[in-house]
Amino acid sequence: MSDSATEAFLAHRNLLFTVAYEILGSAADAEDVLQETWLRWVKVDLDQVRDQRAYLIRITTRQALNRIRTVQRRKEAYVGPWLPEPLHTTADAADDVELAESVSMAMMLVLETLSPNERAVFVLREAFDLGYDEIADAVGKSPAAVRQIANRARRHVDARRPRKQVHPRERQAALDAFQRTVETNDLSGLLEVLAPDVVVVSDGGGVKVAALRPVVGAEKAIRMFVGSMRKLGGTLTTEPTVINGNPALLFRLDGELDGVAALRIEDARVTGIYYVRNPEKLSRIGSPTPLTLR
């Protein structure tokens, strides 16, 4: 192990973590991938490496693809809807609109509908702007095949992603309005904030109570919210934060963290609510050192 190898790895660590996380949707698995990447990186003859960043991304991508089948098996056995593990990110992450969209809960769920190779190619091309030759080395395909995969994945994602990018100020305004209506129990105001066809996905992982399938429609979402509050009892408070590069809310029940709500915003209204209650996915929330994505 050389100082130059350590320096190069640490310089690109946040980037490598984000690559692995976007491919896997799990921070814990992304950390394991980084460990595998590091073990392989320290055995590399750096004199033979022309582009250390590209080489590290290649190792990380291959390790993530090796792990993705294990992650998929866990998802198949998961109780109720599965949501990506939320990341507590730095406040300035929301200023990079393209990066914030690429790791948003809404986009991460869209990525779940891609094949492993499509997902890796899309992430490397769209989120990190790698060339087709570099991606080909990372996924073990020819540049021509990678170009076809990228085009197919882009069409698939474009058909499912929000119609247009939302400015951070518009996203923050919608979140503030949502927070006010929840804290004041203003159900009529909440109906105005939610889009008529809003989708609520809650992830309890079989550990915490959560809807076993998505709830569609503003009125149904409000009924679920009221019913959940009656069952939970106690005092519910909210706290603004940044999750996956986007404004979000922490929900606390009697002072204890209950869950994290990430929102999908379109045309100044909430079209998606992604609520993670599974305690295993909340261990990184509230960390004194928020994650930098690049």
C-alpha positions in Angstrom: 0.0 0.0 0.0 1.5 3.4 -1.1 0.7 6.9 0.0 -0.3 7.7 -3.6 -2.8 4.8 -3.7 -4.3 6.0 -0.5 -4.5 9.6 -1.6 -6.1 8.7 -4.9 -8.7 6.5 -3.2 -9.6 9.1 -0.6 -9.8 11.8 -3.2 -12.4 9.8 -5.2 -14.2 8.0 -2.3 -17.4 10.1 -2.3 -17.7 9.7 -6.0 -17.2 6.0 -5.8 -19.7 5.6 -3.0 -22.3 7.5 -5.1 -21.7 5.3 -8.1 -22.2 2.1 -6.0 -25.2 3.6 -4.2 -26.9 4.6 -7.4 -26.4 1.1 -8.8 -27.5 -0.8 -5.6 -29.8 1.6 -3.7 -28.2 0.6 -0.5 -25.7 2.6 1.5 -24.6 -0.4 3.5 -23.9 -2.4 0.4 -22.2 0.6 -1.3 -19.8 0.7 1.7 -19.1 -3.0 1.3 -18.4 -2.4 -2.4 -15.9 0.3 -1.5 -14.1 -2.1 0.8 -13.8 -4.6 -2.1 -12.7 -1.8 -4.4 -10.0 -0.7 -1.9 -8.6 -4.3 -1.6 -8.2 -4.5 -5.3 -6.9 -1.0 -5.7 -3.9 -1.5 -3.4 -2.7 -4.4 -5.5 -2.7 -2.3 -8.7 0.6 -1.1 -10.2 -0.1 2.6 -10.4 2.6 3.1 -13.0 0.4 1.3 -15.4 -2.7 3.4 -14.7 -3.3 6.4 -17.0 -6.5 7.6 -15.4 -6.9 6.8 -11.7 -10.5 8.1 -11.5 -11.6 6.0 -14.4 -9.8 2.9 -13.1 -11.4 3.3 -9.7 -14.9 3.7 -11.2 -14.3 0.6 -13.2 -13.4 -1.5 -10.2 -16.4 0.0 -8.2 -18.9 -0.7 -11.0 -17.8 -4.3 -11.4 -18.0 -4.9 -7.7 -21.4 -3.3 -7.6 -22.6 -5.5 -10.4 -21.2 -8.6 -8.7 -23.3 -7.7 -5.6 -26.5 -6.6 -7.2 -27.9 -10.1 -7.4 -27.6 -10.6 -3.7 -29.3 -7.2 -3.2 -32.1 -8.2 -5.6 -32.8 -11.4 -3.7 -33.2 -9.5 -0.4 -35.7 -7.1 -2.2 -37.7 -10.1 -3.4 -38.1 -11.4 0.2 -38.8 -7.9 1.6 -42.0 -7.3 3.5 -44.0 -4.5 1.8 -42.7 -1.9 -0.6 -38.9 -1.5 -0.7 -37.4 2.0 -0.8 -33.8 3.0 -1.2 -31.8 3.6 2.0 -32.0 7.4 2.6 -28.8 9.3 2.6 -28.3 12.4 4.8 -26.5 14.7 2.3 -24.9 18.1 2.6 -27.2 21.1 2.0 -25.3 22.2 -1.1 -26.1 18.9 -2.8 -29.5 20.3 -3.7 -27.8 23.1 -5.7 -26.4 20.6 -8.3 -29.8 20.0 -9.9 -28.7 17.1 -12.2 -26.9 15.3 -9.4 -29.8 15.9 -6.9 -32.2 14.4 -9.4 -30.0 11.4 -10.1 -30.0 10.3 -6.5 -33.6 11.4 -5.6 -35.9 8.8 -4.2 -38.1 9.1 -7.3 -35.2 8.5 -9.7 -33.8 5.7 -7.6 -37.1 3.9 -7.9 -37.1 4.4 -11.6 -33.6 2.9 -11.8 -35.0 -0.1 -10.0 -37.0 -0.9 -13.2 -33.8 -1.2 -15.3 -31.7 -4.3 -15.7 -28.3 -4.3 -13.8 -26.3 -3.5 -17.0 -28.8 -0.8 -18.0 -28.7 0.7 -14.6 -24.9 0.8 -14.4 -24.6 2.2 -17.9 -27.2 4.9 -17.3 -25.7 6.0 -14.0 -22.2 6.2 -15.5 -23.3 8.0 -18.6 -26.1 10.3 -17.3 -25.0 11.1 -13.7 -21.2 11.1 -14.2 -20.8 11.8 -17.9 -18.4 9.0 -18.6 -17.5 8.3 -22.3 -18.7 5.1 -23.9 -15.2 3.6 -24.0 -14.8 4.1 -20.3 -18.2 2.6 -19.6 -17.4 -0.3 -21.8 -14.3 -1.1 -19.7 -16.4 -0.9 -16.6 -19.2 -3.2 -17.6 -17.3 -5.5 -19.9 -19.2 -4.6 -23.1 -18.1 -3.2 -26.4 -18.5 0.6 -26.9 -21.2 -0.1 -29.6 -23.1 -2.3 -27.2 -22.8 0.3 -24.4 -24.2 3.0 -26.7 -27.3 0.8 -27.5 -27.8 0.0 -23.8 -27.5 3.7 -22.9 -30.1 4.7 -25.5 -32.5 2.0 -24.4 -32.1 2.9 -20.7 -32.5 6.6 -21.4 -35.8 6.0 -23.2 -37.0 3.9 -20.4 -36.1 6.4 -17.7 -37.4 9.4 -19.7 -40.8 7.8 -19.9 -41.0 7.5 -16.1 -39.0 10.4 -14.7 -40.6 13.8 -13.8 -41.5 15.8 -16.9 -39.2 18.6 -16.1 -36.5 19.5 -13.5 -37.7 21.3 -10.5 -35.8 24.4 -9.3 -34.5 24.0 -5.8 -36.5 27.0 -4.6 -39.8 25.5 -6.0 -39.0 22.2 -4.3 -38.3 23.9 -1.0 -41.5 26.0 -1.2 -43.6 22.8 -1.7 -41.8 21.1 1.1 -42.4 24.1 3.5 -46.1 24.1 2.6 -46.3 20.3 3.2 -44.6 20.7 6.5 -46.9 23.5 7.7 -50.1 21.5 6.9 -48.8 18.4 8.6 -47.7 20.2 11.8 -51.0 22.1 12.1 -53.1 19.1 11.1 -54.6 21.3 8.3 -56.3 18.6 6.2 -57.9 21.0 3.8 -54.5 22.7 3.3 -52.9 19.3 2.8 -55.4 18.5 0.1 -54.3 21.7 -1.7 -50.6 20.7 -1.4 -51.0 17.2 -2.7 -51.6 16.4 -6.4 -54.9 14.6 -7.0 -53.0 11.5 -8.1 -50.2 11.6 -5.5 -48.6 8.2 -4.7 -47.5 7.4 -1.1 -45.0 4.6 -0.6 -44.1 3.6 2.9 -41.3 1.3 3.9 -41.4 -0.4 7.3 -39.5 -3.5 6.3 -41.8 -5.7 8.4 -40.3 -4.0 11.5 -42.5 -0.9 11.7 -46.2 -0.6 10.6 -46.5 0.6 7.0 -48.9 0.2 4.1 -48.2 -3.1 2.3 -48.8 -1.4 -1.1 -48.6 2.1 -2.5 -51.6 4.4 -1.7 -52.8 6.4 -4.7 -54.9 9.6 -4.6 -54.9 12.6 -2.3 -58.0 11.7 -0.4 -56.8 8.2 0.3 -53.4 9.5 1.3 -55.0 11.9 3.8 -57.2 9.1 5.3 -54.0 7.0 5.7 -52.3 9.9 7.4 -55.2 10.4 9.8 -55.5 6.7 10.6 -51.7 6.4 11.2 -51.7 9.3 13.6 -54.5 7.7 15.6 -52.7 4.4 15.8 -49.4 5.9 16.7 -50.5 8.3 19.4 -47.9 10.5 21.0 -46.6 13.8 19.6 -45.4 14.0 16.0 -43.0 16.7 15.0 -41.1 17.4 11.8 -37.7 18.7 11.0 -36.4 19.9 7.6 -33.3 18.1 6.3 -31.6 17.2 3.0 -32.0 13.6 1.9 -30.5 12.2 -1.3 -29.6 15.7 -2.4 -33.2 17.0 -2.0 -35.2 18.8 0.8 -37.0 16.3 3.0 -38.5 16.0 6.4 -37.5 14.0 9.5 -40.6 12.8 11.5 -40.1 12.4 15.2 -42.6 10.7 17.5 -42.2 11.9 21.1 -38.7 13.1 20.2 -37.5 9.8 18.7 -36.9 9.4 15.0 -39.8 7.7 13.4 -39.0 8.1 9.7 -37.9 10.1 6.8 -40.2 11.6 4.1 -38.8 12.4 0.7 -41.1 14.2 -1.7 -41.5 14.2 -5.5 -42.6 17.7 -6.7 -44.1 18.6 -10.0 -45.9 21.8 -10.9 -45.5 23.1 -7.3 -47.5 20.1 -5.9 -46.5 16.9 -4.2 -46.9 14.0 -6.6 -45.0 11.4 -4.5 -44.3 10.8 -0.9 -41.6 8.2 0.0 -41.7 7.5 3.8 -38.9 5.2 5.2 -39.7 3.8 8.7 -37.5 0.7 8.7 -35.0 1.4 11.5 -32.3 -0.6 9.7 -32.4 2.1 6.9 -32.3 5.1 9.3 -29.0 4.4 11.1 -27.2 7.1 9.0 -29.8 9.8 9.5 -28.8 12.5 11.8 -25.1 11.9 11.3 -23.0 14.9 12.4 -21.2 14.6 9.1 -23.6 14.7 6.1 -22.4 12.9 3.0 -20.9 14.8 0.1 -21.9 13.0 -3.1 -18.9 13.9 -5.2 
